[in-house]
Amino acid sequence: MIEKVYKVTVTNDKTIERIVDDEHVNLNHMVLIKDTGLPVHVSNSNVYMVLVRGTMTIALDDEQANLHQAGEILAIPFNTKMEVTNKHEDVLEFYVLKSPNPKDMPPVKQI
């Protein structure tokens, strides 16, 4: 078998898991229930968020928060302040793809 298989948790509970962390890419899987989110942080690479289900509320840098739906892919540049939350009843599930791998990136700005 040439392909490498990675397992992803299938759940409706809050989950944050690293799926792939190799020399090329970092891939995380996240499930957020209502009124949960990620800590405010700065993107440590070029980030692509692939929304699988639910509605994401995301505020970038000093901008107003925006809503994004399942079926969208967000591209967020390196060194951007991020606040990601689920303020809705439906479970929010998304994948975060970082390229290049953050271990190969310079330090990020302080928040």
QUIQUIHU-V499593 format. One record per residue. N is the residue number from 1. RES is the residue in three letters. SS is DSSP state (A for helix, B for strand, O for the rest). NEAR is the number of other C-alpha atoms within 8 Angstrom. D_LAST is the distance of its C-alpha to the last C-alpha in Angstrom with 1 decimal. Layout:
BEGIN
n=N res=RES ss=SS near=NEAR d_last=D_LAST
n=N res=RES ss=SS near=NEAR d_last=D_LAST
END
This chain:
BEGIN
n=1 res=MET ss=O near=3 d_last=45.1
n=2 res=ILE ss=O near=3 d_last=42.8
n=3 res=GLU ss=O near=4 d_last=39.8
n=4 res=LYS ss=O near=5 d_last=37.3
n=5 res=VAL ss=O near=4 d_last=36.7
n=6 res=TYR ss=O near=6 d_last=33.4
n=7 res=LYS ss=O near=5 d_last=33.5
n=8 res=VAL ss=O near=6 d_last=31.1
n=9 res=THR ss=O near=5 d_last=31.3
n=10 res=VAL ss=O near=4 d_last=33.0
n=11 res=THR ss=O near=7 d_last=32.0
n=12 res=ASN ss=O near=7 d_last=31.0
n=13 res=ASP ss=O near=7 d_last=29.0
n=14 res=LYS ss=O near=9 d_last=25.2
n=15 res=THR ss=B near=10 d_last=24.8
n=16 res=ILE ss=B near=8 d_last=22.1
n=17 res=GLU ss=B near=7 d_last=23.9
n=18 res=ARG ss=B near=9 d_last=23.7
n=19 res=ILE ss=B near=11 d_last=26.8
n=20 res=VAL ss=B near=9 d_last=26.9
n=21 res=ASP ss=B near=10 d_last=25.1
n=22 res=ASP ss=O near=7 d_last=27.3
n=23 res=GLU ss=O near=5 d_last=27.4
n=24 res=HIS ss=O near=8 d_last=27.1
n=25 res=VAL ss=O near=12 d_last=24.7
n=26 res=ASN ss=B near=16 d_last=22.5
n=27 res=LEU ss=B near=12 d_last=23.6
n=28 res=ASN ss=B near=12 d_last=22.4
n=29 res=HIS ss=B near=14 d_last=24.2
n=30 res=MET ss=B near=12 d_last=22.7
n=31 res=VAL ss=B near=14 d_last=24.7
n=32 res=LEU ss=B near=14 d_last=23.1
n=33 res=ILE ss=O near=13 d_last=25.5
n=34 res=LYS ss=O near=10 d_last=25.3
n=35 res=ASP ss=O near=8 d_last=22.4
n=36 res=THR ss=B near=9 d_last=20.4
n=37 res=GLY ss=B near=9 d_last=17.3
n=38 res=LEU ss=O near=7 d_last=14.6
n=39 res=PRO ss=O near=6 d_last=11.6
n=40 res=VAL ss=O near=8 d_last=8.5
n=41 res=HIS ss=B near=8 d_last=7.4
n=42 res=VAL ss=B near=13 d_last=7.4
n=43 res=SER ss=O near=14 d_last=11.1
n=44 res=ASN ss=O near=10 d_last=12.6
n=45 res=SER ss=O near=13 d_last=15.8
n=46 res=ASN ss=B near=12 d_last=17.7
n=47 res=VAL ss=B near=14 d_last=17.8
n=48 res=TYR ss=B near=11 d_last=20.9
n=49 res=MET ss=B near=11 d_last=21.2
n=50 res=VAL ss=B near=13 d_last=24.8
n=51 res=LEU ss=B near=15 d_last=25.5
n=52 res=VAL ss=B near=10 d_last=28.7
n=53 res=ARG ss=B near=11 d_last=29.2
n=54 res=GLY ss=O near=12 d_last=27.9
n=55 res=THR ss=B near=13 d_last=25.4
n=56 res=MET ss=B near=13 d_last=21.6
n=57 res=THR ss=B near=12 d_last=19.4
n=58 res=ILE ss=B near=12 d_last=16.3
n=59 res=ALA ss=B near=12 d_last=13.7
n=60 res=LEU ss=B near=11 d_last=12.1
n=61 res=ASP ss=O near=7 d_last=9.6
n=62 res=ASP ss=O near=5 d_last=11.1
n=63 res=GLU ss=O near=6 d_last=14.5
n=64 res=GLN ss=O near=6 d_last=16.7
n=65 res=ALA ss=O near=8 d_last=17.1
n=66 res=ASN ss=B near=7 d_last=20.0
n=67 res=LEU ss=B near=8 d_last=22.6
n=68 res=HIS ss=B near=9 d_last=23.8
n=69 res=GLN ss=B near=10 d_last=27.0
n=70 res=ALA ss=O near=10 d_last=28.6
n=71 res=GLY ss=O near=8 d_last=30.1
n=72 res=GLU ss=O near=8 d_last=27.1
n=73 res=ILE ss=B near=8 d_last=25.0
n=74 res=LEU ss=B near=8 d_last=21.5
n=75 res=ALA ss=B near=8 d_last=20.4
n=76 res=ILE ss=B near=9 d_last=16.7
n=77 res=PRO ss=O near=9 d_last=15.9
n=78 res=PHE ss=O near=10 d_last=14.0
n=79 res=ASN ss=O near=10 d_last=10.4
n=80 res=THR ss=O near=10 d_last=9.9
n=81 res=LYS ss=B near=11 d_last=7.4
n=82 res=MET ss=B near=12 d_last=10.0
n=83 res=GLU ss=B near=12 d_last=11.5
n=84 res=VAL ss=B near=12 d_last=15.1
n=85 res=THR ss=B near=12 d_last=17.8
n=86 res=ASN ss=B near=15 d_last=21.6
n=87 res=LYS ss=O near=9 d_last=23.0
n=88 res=HIS ss=O near=9 d_last=26.5
n=89 res=GLU ss=O near=6 d_last=29.5
n=90 res=ASP ss=O near=8 d_last=29.9
n=91 res=VAL ss=O near=14 d_last=28.2
n=92 res=LEU ss=B near=14 d_last=25.4
n=93 res=GLU ss=B near=12 d_last=25.8
n=94 res=PHE ss=B near=12 d_last=24.2
n=95 res=TYR ss=B near=12 d_last=23.8
n=96 res=VAL ss=B near=13 d_last=20.8
n=97 res=LEU ss=B near=12 d_last=22.1
n=98 res=LYS ss=B near=13 d_last=20.0
n=99 res=SER ss=B near=11 d_last=21.8
n=100 res=PRO ss=O near=11 d_last=22.0
n=101 res=ASN ss=O near=14 d_last=21.2
n=102 res=PRO ss=A near=10 d_last=17.7
n=103 res=LYS ss=A near=4 d_last=19.5
n=104 res=ASP ss=A near=6 d_last=20.8
n=105 res=MET ss=O near=9 d_last=17.6
n=106 res=PRO ss=O near=4 d_last=15.7
n=107 res=PRO ss=O near=5 d_last=12.4
n=108 res=VAL ss=O near=8 d_last=9.3
n=109 res=LYS ss=O near=6 d_last=6.6
n=110 res=GLN ss=O near=4 d_last=3.8
n=111 res=ILE ss=O near=5 d_last=0.0
END
